Amino acid sequence: MLREKVGATSGGAALVIAAALAVALAAGWLSLLFALPLDAWPLGGLTAVLTATAAWALRRTGVRVSAASAVSASVVLAGSVVAAVFVMDTSYDGQVYHMLAVDALLRGWNPLYHPEYPDSVWVEHYPKGSWLIAAYICAFVPTIEAGKAINLSAAAGAFFASHALAAQWLARRESGKRGGTQLGGVGRSAPRATRAAAFVVAFAAAANPVAAAQLFTYYNDGLLGSLLLMYAASLARFSVARDRGALATAMFAAIVLVNVKFTALVYAALFGAAFAVYEGWRAWSRGRTADWLKAVGALAAAGVVGAAVLGFNPYVTNAVRKGHPFYPVEGKGKIDIVTANMPEDFVGRSKWDKFYLSLTGRPGSPIGPASSERRSSFWDVRPDEFRKLDPDTRVAGFGPYMHWLLLGAALAVLTMLATDVRVGLGVLLLAAVPAATVAVNPENWWARYVPQLWWLPALAAAGGWMARSRLAAAPRAAALCLAALLLWNAGGSVAATVARQVNNSLKLDEQLDALRRENTELRLFREGLGFVSVPLRLEERGIRYIAVDKAGLCPDPQKILFSTARYCKATDGT
């Protein structure tokens, strides 16, 4: 009973976080629709109406959220904002165009009525969900750093959703419940387990190195991975326990997910299709087609609202103006954003050649003419490789042990097939969906484009732990070894990447504080609108500056850390 309560608390917390993100997105979109400013007062009113509407709809369907769930989610949401404010984004893309988009929205740009944004093709045509939510947060917490709290909130939501699934699933097995409520027979074969096992599985799944490397940035690849995990885990929990709250969580997550990246729409559709097929087969076998239609129809409606309504810009806008909803990465006149960003030894190779080279290379972000660094053997891994991970890691972006983890996952599944074939087949069936979404991406060598690949070893570890047979010790031992390596790789990746982000932020904070204390006007040069983060941070700290062209700088300008912006003090000679 206790484990079921813990699982329910986590599930409720995931629902609150997913709903909060969806409400923020919808409130921002309605502000644009009604041509209202993205300010606290109009957004506050819209939030109150949307929250009341969502609460009413959930209660009508019998969904209840406990006080423990609401408090847990509220602490996470508030803590995410606080952490985001104190750790500055020092990444390239985050400062160059993500902040540019958020700032443009806050300054009155309305992409619904005036979609043109000539200063950046990416800002004009890319999905705007994460930017709208970030602008929503910044409207209440007026600093550009606050908006990236969405990454921390989504990562926590992914953990809660995963823990709810694992805790409830394992608790049902421990209580001896059997029958058709488990996915693919996996649950029917599961052994007794502890709350610690559920926590480990959830942490291993949510502690994605891609998400960890981008926690304190405006990058949205880790955000995609976290939202996709929240979405997939909630769909699975609905299938396991017929929990309407889980379906509601998946619907809210889907609304936000499809507005994060173009690939997110494809991934969400594939997972939704797999859910529809499984639930359809189950409904047909039990003669409950009406229930299937309700669940699948509700999920499809959420997807349509997310993509066609809240995602009107870019999907509909791009299709009408440019002939393809995914412009500029697809369609006539598409822009190749990948070739110039890959290592030299990847150029001209097949998709799977690049995938293998990236998986087995040493972590790093080489760009041609530089090549990836190769290992002397498959087993050649150095502990210091974690330090090479960053938001853009092009080679071995899942950490230095990912190639070991995938091999271990394959061996664990083979062990399951030899000892408990139902569990082995169930794991293969479950893993087929994220594996298919990885396979359809033409650039799956880059970890940030396929964060869901990280789930495969976690699924294998969970399956091995649940195997039940006379030889169950073998898959369980394999699961323990795999889980230990997963935690080592995840822990090392999280520690190294978060430490780097915090350390970079402290260095930049020290530089800006020194400039503020000097109380001297600066002459600031930046190329075009790049690194909008610099003037925004100067303004927030009350540092006076005047924008100049390159000729207006002194002979020996100083650099603003982690940017290309240069400055001179007004008293320096030109």
N, C-alpha and C positions, 0 to 999 in steps of 0.2 A: 504493500500500500504506500509506503513512504516513497519508494522509487517512482510510483505512478504520480504521486503528488509533486515530486521534484520535476518530473518530466512535464507535468501540466504547467508548473510555474515557468519553466523555460519556454514552453510553447506560447504561453500568454505574453511573455516578455518579447518574444519574436514578433508576435502579432502587433503589439503596441509600437514597436520600432518600425515595422513595415508600414503600418498605418500612418505613423507620424511623417515618414518620408513621402508617402503618397499624398497626404494632406498638404504638405509643404509644396510639393510640385503642383498640385491642383490649385492651391491658393495663388501661387505665382502666375500660373497660366490664366486664371480668371482675372487677375490684375491686368495682364496684357490684353485680354479680351475686352474688358471694360475701359481700357486706356487709363488705368489708375497707376499712380506711381508705386514703385516697389518700396514702400515705406511701412513703418511699423503699424500705424493706425489702420489703413485699409487692409493690410495683410492680417492684422489681428482680428478684425471683424470677419473676414472671409474664413479664417481658421476656425473661429467659434462656430460658424454656420456649418462648415464642412465636418468638423469634429462631431457636432451634435447629430448631423445626418448619418455619419458612419456609425456612431454609437447606437442610434435608433435602428439602423438596418441590421447590425450585428445582434441586437437583442431580439429583434423579430425572428431571426433565424436560430435563436437559442444559444448564441455564443456569449459566454460570460468570461470576463477577465478578472482574476483575483487581485486583491490589494497587493500581494507580494509581487505579482507579475508587473503591475503598474508601477510600483515603487522601483523595482529592479530596472525596468526600461527607462524610467525617468532619470535615475542616477546615471545610467549609461549615456543617455542623450545629453544631459547637462555636463557630465564629465568629458564627453567628446568635444564639446565646444570649448571648455576650459583648456584642455590639452592642445587643441588646434590653435587657440589664441597664443599660447606660450611657446609653441614650436613652429618657427617660420618655414615656409616652403622655399627651399633653396634649389629645387629642380629646374631643369631647362624648360620643358614644355609647360610646367605649372606656372612659371613666371612669364613666359612669352605669350601664350595664347589662351590658356584657361583663365588666368586672372584678367586678361584683356576682355574676355567675354563676360565675366561676372561684373566687372567694372562698367562695361557698356550697358548692361541691363540696369544696373543701379543708377546710371546717369540718364536713363530714359529711352534707350534703344528698344523698340518694340518690333520683334521679328515677325509678329503676326500680320501687322499692317505695313511694315517697312522692312522686308526681309533682306534688303541689300545691306551689305557691310563691306565696302570696298577695301578696307584696311586689312582684312584677313579672310581668305577663302574658307579656312577651317571654321572660323567663328560663324560665317554666313551659312554654311551648308551642313555642318555636323549636328548631331542630336544635342539638344539643349537642356535635357532633364537635370543633369548634375549641376549645371550652371544656374538654372532657375532655383534649385534647392539651396545652392550656396548663396545666391543673392537674397533669398528669403532669410537665411540665417544672419547674413550681414546686415539686413534691415533692422534686426533686433539687437545685434551685437556689432556695432559699427567699426569693424576692422576687417580688412580684406583677408586676414588669416582665418577668421572664424568659419568661413564657408567650407573649408576642407574637412570640417567635422563629420561630413557625410561619410567619409571613408572609415573613420573609427566607428561610427554608429552602425554602418552596414556590416563591418567585420564582427561586431558584437552580436548583431542580429543573426548572422550566419552561425555563430557558435550556439546561440540559444536554440535556433531551429534544429541544428544537428543534434544537440543534446536532448531536446524533446523527443526526437525520433529514436535515438539510441536508448534513452532511459525507458521510454514507454515500451519499445520493442523488447528489450531485455527483461523488463519487469513482467511482461506478459508471458515470456518464456519461463521465468522463474516461478510464476504462479501456476504453471502447468497448463495454461490455456492453449488450445490447439484449434485447428480448423482453418477455414478459408480467409481469415482476415490478414494473413501475412503475405508479403510480396513473394511471388515465385517460389513458395515453399521454403524460403530461407528461414523465416521465423519458426516454422514447424520443426526445424532441425536444430534450433539454437539451444545451447546448454544454459545452466544457471550462470549468472554473471553478477557483478557488483556495480554499485554506482560509480566506483572508480573507473571501471571499464568503459562505461558510458561517457564519462568525462574525457578519458583519453581519446576515444574515437572522435568525439566532437571537437576537441582541441586540435587533434591531428588534421581533421578536415578543414577547420576554419583558419588555422595558422599557416595560411598559404604564403610561401615566400614572395610571390608577386604582390600580394596585398600588403605584406609587412613592409616591403621596400617602398611602398607608396602611401603608407598610413598618414604621414604628415605632409602630403603634397596634394596638388589638384589633379594629378593623374587619375584616370578613370578605369584602368585595366583591372586593378585590384578591386575596385568598386564593383565592376562587372562580375568578377569572380565571387565576391561575397554575396551580392544580390542573387546570382544564379544558384549558389548553394542554398540560400534561404528559400528560394523558389522550389528547387528540386527536393530538398529535405522535407518541406511542407507538403508537397504533393505525395511523397512517399508516406508521410505520417497519416495523411488522409486515407491512403489505401490500406495502411496497417490498422488504423483504429477508427476509421469513419468519423474523424474529428472535424467538425465544421469550422472550428477555429483555425485548423491547419489549412483548410481550403481557402479561407479568408486571407490568411497570411500569404499564401501563394498568389492570390489575386492582387493584393496590394503590392507585393514584391514585383510581380509581372508588370504592373503599370509603370513602376519606376524603372525597372530593368530595360524595357524596350526603348527608353528614352535616354540611355546612357551612351551606347555605341551602336553602329550599324550591325555589327556582328551579334550584339545582344538580341536583336530581333530574330535573327536566324536561330540562335541557340534556344531562345525561349519557345519558338515555334516547334523545334525538334523535340524538346522535352515535353511540351504540351501534347504533341502528336503521340509520343510514346505513352504518356499517361492516358490519353483517350483510347488507344488501342488496348492497353491492359485493362482499363476499367470497362471497356466495351466487351472484351472477352469474358470478364468476370460477370458482368450484368447479364450477358446472353446465357451463360451457363447456369445462372440462378433465376432467370426469368424476371429480372428487375431492370428492364430497359429504361423505365421512367427515371429511376435514380441516376442512371448513367447520363441521360440527357440533361438533367438538372446540373450535375457537377461539371460536365464538359461544357455545357452551355454557359455556365457562370464564368468558367475560366476563359472561354473564348471571348465573352463579352468584355472581360477585363483587358484582354489583349487588344481588342478593337478600340476600346476607350483609350488605352495607352498609346497605341500607334497612330490611329486615325484622328483622334480628337486632341489629346494632350501632345501628341507628336505630329500634329498638322504641319508644323515647321520642325523638322525638315522633310518628313516623308512625302506628304502631299505637295508641299511647296517645291521640293526638288523634282518630283515627277512631272509637275506641270511646267516648271520653268526650264528644267534641264533634261527632261526625258527619262530620268531614272531616279528612284527614291534614294539610292545610295550614292548619288553624285557628291563629291568628286572622285571617289575611289572606284566607281563603276560608271558605265554609260559613256556616251560620246564625249570625247575630250577629257577622259579621266586622267588623273594625275598619279604617276607611279611614286608612292611615298616610301617604298621598301628597298628597291635596288641600291639607292644611294646610302642606305642605312645598314647594309649588311657587310660582314667581313669579306675580304677579297676572295678567300677560298670557297665562299658560298655561291658566288656569282656564276650563273650558267648551269648550276646543278639542279637535279630534280627535287621535288618537294621532300621526298623521304630521305634523300641523301643529306639535304640541309638539316632535316629533323635529327638524323643520327649524329651528324657533326656537332650540332648544338647540344644534344643530350650528353654526349661523351667528352666534350671539350672542357677545358678549365673555364670557370666563370670569368666573364669580362664583357666589355662593350666595344670591341674593335670595329672600325669602319674602314672600308677600302681606302687606300691600298694596304692597310694592315690586315693580317689574317688572324684567325682564331688560334689560340694556344692549345696544342694537342697534348694528350697524356702519353706517357711512355707505355702504359698498359691500361687495361680496363680497371685494374685495382689500384692504380696510382692516384690517390687522393691525399691532398695536404690539408691539415686543419686550418691554415691561414686563408684558404680559398673563400671562406665566408665573407671576408673583408672586401672581396671584389664585387659583391652584389650591390646593385643600385636600382633606381626606378626604371632604368632603360636596359638592364642587362640583356645582351643579345645572345650570349652563349652560356648554357647551363644556368638559366634564369631561375630554376627551381631549387638551386642549391647544389653543392658539389657531389651529393650522394644520390641524386635522382636516378641515375642510370642503375645504381645498385638497387634502389627501391623498386623500379619497374621489373628488374630481373627477379628480385625477391617476391614481388607480387605474382609473377607468372609461376614461380616454383610453388608458392603457397596454394595457388588455384589448382595446380597439378596434384598436390598433396590432398586437397579436398576432393578432387574427382576420384582419387584412388581410395579414399577412406569414407567419404560421405558424398556420393554423387549428387544428391539433391541440393546440398549446400553449394557445391562447386558449380553446378549449372545455374543456380540462383544468382551467385556472384557474377558469373559470366553475363547473365541476362541484364543484371543491374549495371554492370560496367560497360555494356555495349552502348548505352545511350551517351554518356559523356565521351566515350571513345569515338563514337560517330561524329559528335560535334567537333572534336579535334581533327578528325580525318577530313571534314569538308572544308576546313580553313586552308587556303592555298599557302599561307605563310605560318604554318604551325610550328616552324622551327623557333619562332620567337615566343618565349614563355608568356610574355605579357598579352599576347593575342589569344592564348588558349589556357587560361588559368585553371580550368576544370581538369586538365590532365593530372593535376596534383591529387585529385580524389581517388585515383585508381589504386594506389597502394593502401590507402585508408580503407577502401571497400574490401580489399583482399584480407587485410588484418582483421576486420570485423567478422568476415565470413569464417576465417580460420578459428577465431575464438568461439564461434557458435556451432562449429561442426560437432556432430554427435555420432559416435560409432565405437566399436571395440578398440579401434586404433585412433581414437580422437586425440590422444596425446601428441601425435605427429603434427596435425594441422594446428593444434593449439600452440605447440612449441614454435612452429613457423610463424604463427600470428604474433607471439610475444617478441620474437626476434625482429619481425618486420615493424611492429609498433615501436620498439626501442629505437630502431634506426630512423623511423619517421620522426619521433620526438627529438632525436639528436639533430637531424637535418633541419626540422622546423625551428627548434630552439636556437640553434646556431644562426640560422638565417634571420630570425626575428631579432635576436640580440645584436647582431652585427649591423643590420640595416637601420634599426631604430636608434642605436647608438650613433651611427653616422649622421642621421637626420638631426638628432638632438645636438650633437657636437657642432655641426655646421650652423645650426640656428644660434647657438651660443656665440660663435665667432662673429656672425653677422650682427647679432644684437650688441656685442661689445663695440664693433665699429660704428654702428649707428648712434649708440649712446655717447661715444666720444665726440662725434660730429655735433650732436645736440648740445653737449656741454660747452663746446667751443663757441656756439652761438654766432657763427659766421655764415654769411650767405655763400651758397655754392653756385658755380656755373656747371651745369649738368649737360652732358651729351650722351644720347643713346640713339642708335640707328633706327629710324622710323618710329613705330610704336612698340618695338620689342622691349621686353623687360619693363612692362608697365608697373611691375611690383616696386621698382625703385622710387619713382615719384610718389606713389601711394604711401609707401613707408615713410618717406621723408615728410610728407604732409601730416601723417598720423602722429609723428613725433615732434611736429612743430619746427622742423629744420627748413630754413628758408633757402630757396634755390631759384635760379632762372635757367630756362632751357636755352641752350646755344647749339649752333652747328659745330662741326669739328674744328673749324677755323677759330672759333671763339674760346677754345681751350688754351691753357698754358702749355709751355713746352714739355712739361713733365707731369701729365695728369695722373691722378690716382684712380684705382679701380674700386668700384663697389663690389664687395665679395660676392661670388657665385652669380655674376652677371657680366655682361659686356659693357655696361654703363661706365663712363669715365667722368671724373669731376675735378674741378680746381676750386680753391677758395677764391672768393671775389677779390681778395687783396693780392693774389698771385699775378704775375705779369703774363701777358698773352704772347 
